[in-house]
Amino acid sequence: MTDHSEKTEVDVSDILNAAGIACKGIIIEQEPGMYPHKKRISDNWSYFTAATFRHLYAEHNASPSSVAIVGIGNGIEGSAAVRAFPSSLKTLYISDVDEGVVAGASRNIRRNLPKRSRVKIEPFIGSFCEPLVERGVRADIVFANIPNLPAAQGADLSGGAEKGTFLRPELYEGYHPPQKYIKWALGAQYAYLMSAKDALTERGSVFTEVGGRVPLALLSELFEETGYRAEEVLVGFKEQTEPLIDFLGYRAFEEEYGVAFDFYKYEPALATLEEFGKGNIIQESGEVCKTALERHRVTAGEAVQLFHRQVAVGHTVHIIKGTKRKL
Ligand SMILES: C[S@@+](CC[C@H](N)C(=O)[O-])C[C@H]1O[C@@H](n2cnc3c(N)ncnc32)[C@H](O)[C@@H]1O
C-alpha cells in the first residue's frame, strides 16, 4: 500500500516541453509510494516516454484512439499521452500493481487534462496487462516501463524507489519465461509481452521501455519469441537512478548466472554520444550507440565499486515497438 503522508507538488511541464510536447503548469502530486520524480529531466524515464509519444505522432503519424500505460507511476506519462495525441485519443487506460499509485496517478492526470478535453481515464489495478485482458479491454498502444529485478521474499515495496526497481517474481513466474531470459533479468519483460497480446486492437502495438543493460539481440529475440515483429523506436542514455539497489540487484545476477551487464561511466559516455547529437536522446540505432560506448563499459559488479567512489554510471534506454506477427 502507498503511504500518503508526505505528498509534494511538482511542476513537470519541463519534462514534457523537453520532449517536444508544448505545455505549461502540469502540476502533479508526488506521493512517497510513487516512483520518484527526479529534478534532472533526463533522469526520468517519463522523459523518454514523452519523447516516444511525440515521435510517434510527429514522425509516424500515429493517431491512437486508445492508449494503455502499464506501471503508470505518478501519472506524468498519462498527461504526455493526452497532449501528444490531442485529436485522436479518446480513452486512456492506466494500470499499476499498486492501488494507491493508480488512485494518485488518476488524480494527477485528471487535474492536468486540457480544458475541454473529452479523454476518458480508465484506471485498473493489477499486474502487466492482466486487468485489461480480464475486462476485455484492448488498446491501440500498450506501453510499459516495468521493473526487471525480482524482489526478495518479504521485501518491503512500499517506497516508490523500490516499487520502480523490483517486482514480486510470482507475477512473472506463471508465464514460464525461458531460462535464457531469466538469467538476464528479463522474466518480467517476457511476461509483459505475453500478457499484452490479448490487450491489443487488431492493428495495435505493444511498446516496452527497457534499459539496454542486456545484449540487444536478446531483446529482439524476446519480441520474436513472444510473437511480435520488433522495431526500434527511440534510443536514449540515462544515469542509473536508484543506483545502489540496482547495481546490487544486477550484480547478484552476474554472480548467480555468470552474465555481465552493460553499464557505462556516465560523463565520458555522454561526451562520446555527442557525435550523435546533443543530449540524452540518441539519433542512432541502439547497436551503433552501444558499440560507440564500449570503451566506457563496466559490469554491475564494477558499477558497485564506482558507486562507492561517487562515479556516476548510466545505461542506454530502448523503446521497442512490437506488432503481432501473423500466425
Ligand atoms: C520504474 S516505475 C515507472 C513508473 C512510470 N512509468 C514512470 O516512468 O514514472 C515502474 C512502475 O511499475 C509498477 N509495476 C511493478 N510491477 C508491475 C507489474 N507487474 N504490473 C504493472 N505495474 C507494475 C510499479 O509499481 C511502478 O509504479
The ligand as an SDF file (V2000), in Angstrom:
LIG
                    3D

 27 29  0  0  0  0  0  0  0  0999 V2000
   10.0640    2.2310  -12.9780 C   0  0  0  0  0  0  0  0  0  0  0  0
    8.4610    2.6250  -12.3900 S   0  0  0  0  0  0  0  0  0  0  0  0
    7.9060    3.5620  -13.7770 C   0  0  0  0  0  0  0  0  0  0  0  0
    6.7920    4.4800  -13.4640 C   0  0  0  0  0  0  0  0  0  0  0  0
    6.4250    5.3900  -14.6330 C   0  0  0  0  0  0  0  0  0  0  0  0
    6.2370    4.6320  -15.8300 N   0  0  0  0  0  0  0  0  0  0  0  0
    7.4590    6.4540  -14.8040 C   0  0  0  0  0  0  0  0  0  0  0  0
    8.2690    6.3900  -15.7190 O   0  0  0  0  0  0  0  0  0  0  0  0
    7.4910    7.3800  -13.9770 O   0  0  0  0  0  0  0  0  0  0  0  0
    7.6180    1.0780  -12.5660 C   0  0  0  0  0  0  0  0  0  0  0  0
    6.1450    1.0760  -12.1490 C   0  0  0  0  0  0  0  0  0  0  0  0
    5.6320   -0.2150  -12.4760 O   0  0  0  0  0  0  0  0  0  0  0  0
    4.8180   -0.7010  -11.4250 C   0  0  0  0  0  0  0  0  0  0  0  0
    4.8330   -2.1740  -11.5130 N   0  0  0  0  0  0  0  0  0  0  0  0
    5.7200   -3.0480  -10.9910 C   0  0  0  0  0  0  0  0  0  0  0  0
    5.4180   -4.3000  -11.3530 N   0  0  0  0  0  0  0  0  0  0  0  0
    4.3160   -4.2330  -12.1320 C   0  0  0  0  0  0  0  0  0  0  0  0
    3.5240   -5.1880  -12.7920 C   0  0  0  0  0  0  0  0  0  0  0  0
    3.8110   -6.4840  -12.7340 N   0  0  0  0  0  0  0  0  0  0  0  0
    2.4490   -4.7570  -13.4930 N   0  0  0  0  0  0  0  0  0  0  0  0
    2.1240   -3.4430  -13.5580 C   0  0  0  0  0  0  0  0  0  0  0  0
    2.8470   -2.4770  -12.9360 N   0  0  0  0  0  0  0  0  0  0  0  0
    3.9310   -2.8610  -12.2410 C   0  0  0  0  0  0  0  0  0  0  0  0
    5.4300   -0.1210  -10.1690 C   0  0  0  0  0  0  0  0  0  0  0  0
    4.5110   -0.0670   -9.1140 O   0  0  0  0  0  0  0  0  0  0  0  0
    5.8880    1.2610  -10.6760 C   0  0  0  0  0  0  0  0  0  0  0  0
    4.8780    2.2210  -10.4790 O   0  0  0  0  0  0  0  0  0  0  0  0
  1  2  1  0
  2  3  1  0
  2 10  1  0
  3  4  1  0
  4  5  1  0
  5  6  1  0
  5  7  1  0
  7  8  2  0
  7  9  1  0
 10 11  1  0
 11 12  1  0
 11 26  1  0
 12 13  1  0
 13 14  1  0
 13 24  1  0
 14 15  1  0
 14 23  1  0
 15 16  2  0
 16 17  1  0
 17 18  1  0
 17 23  2  0
 18 19  1  0
 18 20  2  0
 20 21  1  0
 21 22  2  0
 22 23  1  0
 24 25  1  0
 24 26  1  0
 26 27  1  0
M  CHG  2   2   1   9  -1
M  END
$$$$
